[in-house]
Amino acid sequence: MYVALLMLLFQAGPAVPLPEGQQVWYGRDVTRESSTNGWFRQDDYPPQARRRHEQGRAVVTTLVSADGTPTACWVQTSSGYPDLDVISCQLILRRGAFTRTKGDYTWTMPVRWSLGN
């Protein structure tokens, strides 16, 4: 059995109004890698979720500071499974690398968790 993680761009605005000076950016602004490859790995699938055969798509928004550091993450649309929602944000906060800008901004993306054959 293998894990397939599919990352797609989500073109929607932020979940909450942005404070003055913030900008909205999307997945194409990742710097260290040309995509989000490496942020989500096969062994990241939560063991309990794997045992329960949980699969789904969470849409998460990350608040990114001007220096490119992810500082907060929240779920805009749940996958239907708390373990998958939580790990999505945890991994973005741990591994995310974003573009430096003149101000804070948000970055929104879906994370698809899927168990393969």
Backbone as CSV, one residue per row, in Angstrom:
resi,resn,N_x,N_y,N_z,CA_x,CA_y,CA_z,C_x,C_y,C_z
1,MET,0.844,-1.174,0.000,0.000,0.000,0.000,0.894,1.244,0.000
2,TYR,0.558,2.225,-0.747,1.343,3.454,-0.771,0.416,4.642,-0.560
3,VAL,1.006,5.733,-0.255,0.242,6.954,0.003,0.440,7.906,-1.159
4,ALA,-0.636,8.419,-1.664,-0.539,9.416,-2.730,-1.021,10.741,-2.172
5,LEU,-0.188,11.734,-2.228,-0.544,13.070,-1.764,-0.560,13.984,-2.976
6,LEU,-1.705,14.540,-3.269,-1.843,15.381,-4.441,-2.034,16.821,-4.005
7,MET,-1.159,17.687,-4.452,-1.238,19.095,-4.092,-1.733,19.882,-5.298
8,LEU,-2.807,20.610,-5.130,-3.370,21.427,-6.196,-3.484,22.862,-5.721
9,LEU,-3.494,23.788,-6.636,-3.676,25.184,-6.267,-5.150,25.477,-6.066
10,PHE,-5.458,26.271,-5.094,-6.834,26.647,-4.792,-6.943,28.144,-4.969
11,GLN,-7.778,28.580,-5.853,-7.893,30.003,-6.159,-9.094,30.614,-5.438
12,ALA,-8.971,30.807,-4.156,-10.018,31.445,-3.361,-9.359,32.446,-2.430
13,GLY,-10.114,33.387,-1.959,-9.592,34.401,-1.060,-9.389,33.858,0.335
14,PRO,-8.832,34.664,1.219,-8.587,34.244,2.593,-9.895,34.045,3.345
15,ALA,-9.850,33.237,4.391,-11.035,32.923,5.175,-11.497,34.112,6.008
16,VAL,-10.591,35.001,6.355,-10.921,36.165,7.175,-10.377,37.409,6.491
17,PRO,-10.957,38.584,6.780,-10.400,39.804,6.183,-8.946,39.996,6.623
18,LEU,-8.123,40.464,5.716,-6.712,40.687,6.030,-6.506,42.051,6.675
19,PRO,-5.631,42.111,7.669,-5.281,43.411,8.222,-4.614,44.272,7.156
20,GLU,-4.658,45.574,7.348,-4.059,46.498,6.390,-2.589,46.155,6.171
21,GLY,-2.144,46.165,4.932,-0.754,45.884,4.613,-0.491,44.437,4.228
22,GLN,-1.472,43.555,4.393,-1.270,42.163,4.012,-1.713,41.937,2.581
23,GLN,-1.136,40.927,1.969,-1.446,40.574,0.590,-1.895,39.122,0.544
24,VAL,-2.606,38.753,-0.500,-3.004,37.362,-0.696,-2.132,36.772,-1.795
25,TRP,-1.475,35.679,-1.503,-0.640,34.975,-2.458,-1.067,33.528,-2.483
26,TYR,-0.740,32.823,-3.568,-1.102,31.424,-3.699,0.128,30.587,-3.988
27,GLY,-0.049,29.307,-4.133,1.017,28.321,-4.188,2.176,28.585,-5.109
28,ARG,2.020,29.381,-6.117,3.115,29.607,-7.054,4.247,30.443,-6.445
29,ASP,4.069,30.913,-5.250,5.067,31.786,-4.636,6.027,31.042,-3.704
30,VAL,6.059,29.735,-3.786,6.989,28.954,-2.983,8.392,29.161,-3.540
31,THR,9.385,29.315,-2.658,10.724,29.638,-3.143,11.704,28.478,-3.112
32,ARG,11.851,27.787,-2.016,12.909,26.781,-1.909,12.726,25.631,-2.888
33,GLU,11.512,25.367,-3.262,11.238,24.325,-4.232,10.294,24.910,-5.264
34,SER,10.283,24.341,-6.445,9.387,24.859,-7.478,7.954,24.463,-7.202
35,SER,7.738,23.573,-6.248,6.396,23.173,-5.846,6.436,22.805,-4.378
36,THR,5.353,22.236,-3.899,5.298,21.818,-2.501,5.821,20.398,-2.316
37,ASN,6.439,19.812,-3.341,7.028,18.477,-3.203,8.017,18.493,-2.049
38,GLY,7.960,17.477,-1.229,8.842,17.398,-0.077,8.196,17.880,1.202
39,TRP,7.134,18.645,1.091,6.440,19.089,2.299,5.614,17.954,2.891
40,PHE,5.109,17.079,2.026,4.247,15.967,2.432,4.868,14.682,1.917
41,ARG,5.124,13.757,2.820,5.806,12.511,2.460,4.911,11.316,2.762
42,GLN,5.233,10.182,2.167,4.428,8.977,2.369,4.317,8.592,3.840
43,ASP,5.403,8.738,4.572,5.368,8.335,5.981,4.700,9.367,6.890
44,ASP,4.172,10.452,6.330,3.462,11.460,7.129,2.012,11.086,7.405
45,TYR,1.471,10.109,6.688,0.062,9.736,6.860,-0.143,9.305,8.305
46,PRO,-1.074,9.918,9.022,-1.288,9.545,10.433,-1.647,8.065,10.561
47,PRO,-0.974,7.329,11.447,-1.219,5.881,11.570,-2.681,5.523,11.848
48,GLN,-3.338,6.281,12.736,-4.737,5.974,13.044,-5.611,6.200,11.822
49,ALA,-5.345,7.243,11.065,-6.118,7.533,9.858,-5.890,6.437,8.814
50,ARG,-4.686,5.944,8.713,-4.383,4.853,7.782,-5.158,3.592,8.176
51,ARG,-5.133,3.261,9.475,-5.848,2.062,9.943,-7.353,2.170,9.701
52,ARG,-7.893,3.376,9.827,-9.341,3.585,9.635,-9.686,3.851,8.162
53,HIS,-8.682,3.798,7.282,-8.863,4.042,5.838,-9.473,5.408,5.563
54,GLU,-9.041,6.412,6.310,-9.545,7.777,6.126,-8.800,8.448,4.973
55,GLN,-9.559,9.067,4.099,-9.017,9.804,2.970,-9.833,11.070,2.803
56,GLY,-9.219,12.118,2.300,-9.979,13.340,2.083,-9.104,14.489,1.632
57,ARG,-9.771,15.606,1.422,-9.117,16.826,0.923,-9.397,17.958,1.902
58,ALA,-8.355,18.474,2.501,-8.465,19.624,3.399,-7.969,20.855,2.652
59,VAL,-8.677,21.966,2.785,-8.200,23.237,2.234,-7.702,24.051,3.417
60,VAL,-6.420,24.397,3.383,-5.807,25.110,4.500,-5.249,26.450,4.039
61,THR,-5.272,27.407,4.953,-4.705,28.733,4.700,-3.596,28.965,5.716
62,THR,-2.484,29.465,5.225,-1.324,29.727,6.067,-1.056,31.227,6.103
63,LEU,-0.824,31.763,7.278,-0.378,33.143,7.428,1.139,33.126,7.363
64,VAL,1.697,33.911,6.457,3.140,33.936,6.228,3.659,35.328,6.576
65,SER,4.717,35.378,7.383,5.305,36.666,7.750,6.128,37.207,6.580
66,ALA,6.484,38.469,6.657,7.221,39.131,5.584,8.549,38.427,5.275
67,ASP,9.142,37.755,6.261,10.410,37.062,6.012,10.228,35.676,5.405
68,GLY,8.979,35.280,5.090,8.714,34.000,4.451,8.444,32.853,5.404
69,THR,8.376,33.131,6.702,8.131,32.096,7.698,6.637,31.884,7.897
70,PRO,6.147,30.627,7.796,4.741,30.382,8.100,4.518,30.537,9.602
71,THR,3.532,31.352,9.992,3.320,31.638,11.414,2.021,31.081,11.971
72,ALA,1.056,30.805,11.120,-0.213,30.238,11.572,-0.841,29.492,10.412
73,CYS,-1.695,28.546,10.748,-2.382,27.771,9.730,-3.768,27.424,10.252
74,TRP,-4.761,27.498,9.372,-6.106,27.092,9.767,-6.774,26.368,8.612
75,VAL,-7.754,25.557,8.965,-8.480,24.762,7.983,-9.683,25.557,7.506
76,GLN,-9.734,25.816,6.215,-10.887,26.493,5.623,-11.988,25.491,5.330
77,THR,-11.609,24.339,4.794,-12.556,23.271,4.496,-11.968,21.966,5.017
78,SER,-12.682,21.304,5.904,-12.198,20.072,6.513,-12.217,18.914,5.520
79,SER,-11.297,17.999,5.728,-11.268,16.752,4.969,-12.360,15.810,5.460
80,GLY,-12.910,16.136,6.610,-13.876,15.257,7.253,-13.246,14.414,8.347
81,TYR,-11.908,14.527,8.465,-11.175,13.734,9.443,-10.179,14.633,10.172
82,PRO,-10.365,14.836,11.475,-9.478,15.740,12.226,-7.995,15.412,12.118
83,ASP,-7.635,14.122,12.117,-6.212,13.762,12.023,-5.589,14.283,10.733
84,LEU,-6.322,14.205,9.629,-5.799,14.673,8.345,-5.727,16.194,8.297
85,ASP,-6.715,16.858,8.886,-6.702,18.323,8.935,-5.515,18.828,9.744
86,VAL,-5.318,18.240,10.913,-4.241,18.681,11.817,-2.870,18.468,11.196
87,ILE,-2.628,17.280,10.631,-1.304,17.014,10.063,-1.027,17.908,8.861
88,SER,-2.065,18.277,8.116,-1.864,19.179,6.970,-1.241,20.487,7.438
89,CYS,-1.815,21.097,8.470,-1.265,22.360,8.985,0.090,22.153,9.656
90,GLN,0.237,21.087,10.417,1.510,20.847,11.093,2.663,20.764,10.094
91,LEU,2.447,20.074,8.991,3.518,19.909,8.005,3.827,21.197,7.263
92,ILE,2.804,21.982,6.962,3.054,23.269,6.307,3.847,24.180,7.235
93,LEU,3.485,24.212,8.506,4.207,25.059,9.457,5.640,24.568,9.671
94,ARG,5.856,23.274,9.602,7.187,22.711,9.824,8.073,22.805,8.587
95,ARG,7.509,22.567,7.396,8.331,22.443,6.188,8.120,23.544,5.158
96,GLY,7.108,24.353,5.351,6.792,25.370,4.350,7.903,26.394,4.186
97,ALA,8.171,26.751,2.946,9.165,27.775,2.617,8.502,28.733,1.631
98,PHE,8.389,29.980,2.004,7.624,30.940,1.227,8.470,32.143,0.813
99,THR,7.939,32.888,-0.133,8.595,34.076,-0.653,8.623,35.191,0.390
100,ARG,9.750,35.889,0.478,9.837,37.085,1.332,9.135,38.230,0.615
101,THR,8.416,39.042,1.374,7.703,40.190,0.803,7.827,41.379,1.746
102,LYS,7.196,42.478,1.377,7.228,43.669,2.230,6.229,43.594,3.372
103,GLY,5.309,42.636,3.306,4.300,42.504,4.362,3.818,41.073,4.498
104,ASP,3.079,40.820,5.560,2.506,39.501,5.786,1.478,39.193,4.699
105,TYR,1.266,37.909,4.433,0.260,37.504,3.457,-0.266,36.122,3.803
106,THR,-1.345,35.707,3.140,-1.865,34.361,3.323,-1.652,33.560,2.057
107,TRP,-1.581,32.260,2.223,-1.367,31.316,1.128,-2.345,30.173,1.333
108,THR,-3.192,29.897,0.356,-4.243,28.889,0.483,-4.005,27.751,-0.500
109,MET,-4.185,26.521,-0.013,-4.007,25.352,-0.874,-4.806,24.173,-0.344
110,PRO,-5.242,23.289,-1.235,-5.824,22.044,-0.771,-4.733,20.979,-0.593
111,VAL,-4.960,20.091,0.324,-4.066,18.957,0.550,-4.927,17.700,0.459
112,ARG,-4.649,16.846,-0.510,-5.437,15.621,-0.684,-4.679,14.447,-0.064
113,TRP,-5.350,13.774,0.863,-4.797,12.586,1.511,-5.504,11.370,0.914
114,SER,-4.732,10.473,0.318,-5.308,9.325,-0.371,-4.466,8.086,-0.131
115,LEU,-5.126,6.985,0.184,-4.453,5.692,0.311,-4.557,4.990,-1.028
116,GLY,-3.437,4.573,-1.559,-3.428,3.865,-2.833,-3.408,2.366,-2.627
117,ASN,-3.279,1.633,-3.702,-3.235,0.163,-3.632,-1.858,-0.308,-3.256
